[in-house]
Amino acid sequence: MSISSKSNQVIIIYSIGLHKRDLPLILKIQEFFDGIGKISFYKDAVQYIVANANNIEVTIIPNFDTYSLCGNKLLNYLI
């Protein structure tokens, strides 16, 4: 989550970045989330990105409410 310096709008983005050799895992994650989001490549990395706030609210957040995280990731999620 960030705040745009130009418009003061809150921007929410869910992303997972991995090495490009893990593309099959990224594709499975996208499939798990009903195909939403996009996959981007940069050098040796692949990134799964969901930037649509409605998709995050309807699909991503309920997943983490059902299957809770552990440790620092849980604390960050709760914030």
DATA-V238805 format. One record per pair of residues at least 24 apart in sequence whose ideal C-beta (glycine too) atoms are under 7 Angstrom apart, sorted by the first residue. I is the first residue (numbers start at 1). J is the second residue. Records with the same first field share a line. If there is no record, write none. Layout:
I=J ; J
This chain:
12=53 ; 56
13=49 ; 51
14=50 ; 56 ; 60
15=47 ; 48 ; 49
16=47 ; 48
17=45 ; 47
18=45 ; 46
19=44 ; 45
20=44 ; 45 ; 46
22=46
33=59 ; 60
34=59
